[in-house]
Amino acid sequence: MADYDFDVLVIGSGPGGYVAAIRAAQLGLKTACAESRETLGGTCLNVGCIPSKALLHASELFEEATSGKLAKLGIKTPTVELDLEAMHAQRIDAVKGLTGGIEFLFKKNKVEWLKGHATFTGKDSVKVGDREVRAKNIVIATGSSVTPLPGVEIDQKVVVDSTGALELPKVPEHLVVIGGGVIGLELGSVWRRVGAKVTVVEFLDQLLPGMDGEVRKEAGKLFKKQGMTLKLSTKVTGVQVNGDKATLTVEPSAGGAAETIEADAVLVSIGRRPNTSGLGLEAAGLSTNQRGQIEIDHDFRTSVPGIWAIGDVVPGPMLAHKAEDEGIAVAENIAGLTGIVNHDVIPSVVYTWPEISGVGLTEEQARERTEVKIGKFPMVGNSRAKTNHEPDGWVKVIADAKSDRVLGVWMIASVAGTMIAQAAQAMEFGATSEDIAYTCHAHPTHSEAFKEAAMAVQGKPIHI
Ligand SMILES: Cc1cc2nc3c(=O)[nH]c(=O)nc-3n(C[C@H](O)[C@H](O)[C@H](O)COP(=O)(O)OP(=O)(O)OC[C@H]3O[C@@H](n4cnc5c(N)ncnc54)[C@H](O)[C@@H]3O)c2cc1C
């Protein structure tokens, strides 16, 4: 240790980085974490998962009050007003509370926060601001940033990225969302619920690329039913800003006649790219792959001994919980323990209404690999969902036809984001659909739909 300032230096304090730093410190390693933002917590806590959920929750309650849903339950709200400033204030409060919480956890665990942008100066040395430090192990957890759309300038006023869309000072009359992925649909839902007309332009023929085909089709129907305009198989070829308005030029993805769409806000959400620029990777002897990611092995080691990488900057789904689990595993590997993440069982959730979630293989992927049995159960047959007036959606269990082992689970349900944890755990334990069908589920809960979908794999659901 004599030559080194730290056993572990983590670059980036997002869910990957801060979790890695805390676990390393818990394991007795002298640890620092470099972060260039003013607050800890990375994209997720500052401009991602947390502020978006604060707005999703508030806007959901607003819509329940304005759409007559509460009135149906006997709760009269004759005058419902939107106080957007207060809605933003509670978002800011949520972020402040949670980022401050990480600062507290760093202090509690004796993780030193090196404030500033970190750049490699060698294989085991990094400059953070004016200070150069040496560390025996360096974990790159620099995360990702918004992918720009060539030729479209983000001004954060009329044309915004996800960060700008979290902070719009007034409800746009017409918001055009470029990209029908998770972030676009979540933020589009927020602004639709509080009164914006929302159009989603998606290059592919369905929303939510990467998800199960049936889920994608159903999601399209649900968002249309809620009043979103979907322009699928359509590409944006230009965005012209005139004052506080924008004109988008779009045409069919396969080519064809162009048309224009007028908007007063445009959200560019076509994906995210790994953060590696300005990191001085060359000084460390590292490079990126064609997608700009840092390649790692099963244990999160890069090609340079002593340098590790996790989270959005490495291949795999860009999700906070994947980054967190990798953070724990990498710290354990550095400490000489065995840290493992099962990348075949990473749940993903779209926090719209209803929520959409999945884990494991899509039906298409499963059918490509083997013969499958499918069980599906609609939420309309679930007593709790019916009582709560939440009839939309279903649960689908995909099992191997021979072994009955569960290969994938997909859900559309009001609380699908919470329900998917059970599916992930079952799969982690190698469960068969029969194991789930014979597990007692509390009544009345939405989770019973999961049990019934598992029973449906055997062709024997009860409530349908
Ligand atoms: C609007 C939005 C909503 C989202 N919602 C969800 C969700 O609900 N659930 C979910 O699972 N995921 C969600 N995500 C994705 C999630 O935020 C990311 O997957 C997650 O934050 C990745 O964690 P990370 O630790 O890899 O990196 P990040 O969280 O991106 O953190 C990296 C940190 O490193 C810092 N950094 C970068 N380079 C340097 C450097 N050279 N020196 C010092 N510091 C540096 C950055 O400032 C940043 O703070 C959302 C993302 C967005 C944008």
The ligand as a Gaussian input file, in Angstrom:
#p B3LYP/6-31G(d) Opt

LIG

0 1
 C      -34.536000      10.037000     -17.764000
 C      -33.921000       8.726000     -17.360000
 C      -34.659000       7.819000     -16.623000
 C      -34.101000       6.613000     -16.237000
 N      -34.862000       5.761000     -15.507000
 C      -34.343000       4.579000     -15.121000
 C      -35.104000       3.692000     -14.313000
 O      -36.236000       3.978000     -13.937000
 N      -34.545000       2.518000     -13.947000
 C      -33.277000       2.163000     -14.348000
 O      -32.823000       1.066000     -14.008000
 N      -32.534000       2.990000     -15.100000
 C      -33.029000       4.184000     -15.489000
 N      -32.260000       5.038000     -16.225000
 C      -30.885000       4.611000     -16.580000
 C      -29.949000       4.788000     -15.400000
 O      -29.950000       6.132000     -15.003000
 C      -28.535000       4.342000     -15.762000
 O      -28.566000       3.019000     -16.260000
 C      -27.628000       4.388000     -14.549000
 O      -27.573000       5.685000     -14.001000
 C      -26.203000       3.943000     -14.923000
 O      -25.405000       3.991000     -13.799000
 P      -23.821000       4.185000     -13.909000
 O      -23.318000       4.101000     -12.514000
 O      -23.259000       3.259000     -14.909000
 O      -23.598000       5.646000     -14.498000
 P      -24.231000       7.082000     -14.244000
 O      -25.405000       7.019000     -13.377000
 O      -24.377000       7.686000     -15.597000
 O      -23.121000       7.842000     -13.422000
 C      -21.868000       8.122000     -13.936000
 C      -21.304000       9.300000     -13.196000
 O      -19.941000       9.427000     -13.572000
 C      -19.600000      10.802000     -13.638000
 N      -18.452000      10.919000     -14.517000
 C      -18.370000      10.582000     -15.835000
 N      -17.114000      10.767000     -16.287000
 C      -16.399000      11.221000     -15.235000
 C      -15.028000      11.579000     -15.070000
 N      -14.161000      11.450000     -16.069000
 N      -14.631000      12.029000     -13.860000
 C      -15.499000      12.142000     -12.818000
 N      -16.798000      11.792000     -12.923000
 C      -17.232000      11.334000     -14.113000
 C      -20.855000      11.447000     -14.203000
 O      -20.897000      12.814000     -13.844000
 C      -21.952000      10.633000     -13.533000
 O      -22.385000      11.269000     -12.362000
 C      -32.774000       6.290000     -16.602000
 C      -32.010000       7.196000     -17.333000
 C      -32.572000       8.409000     -17.695000
 C      -31.733000       9.382000     -18.462000

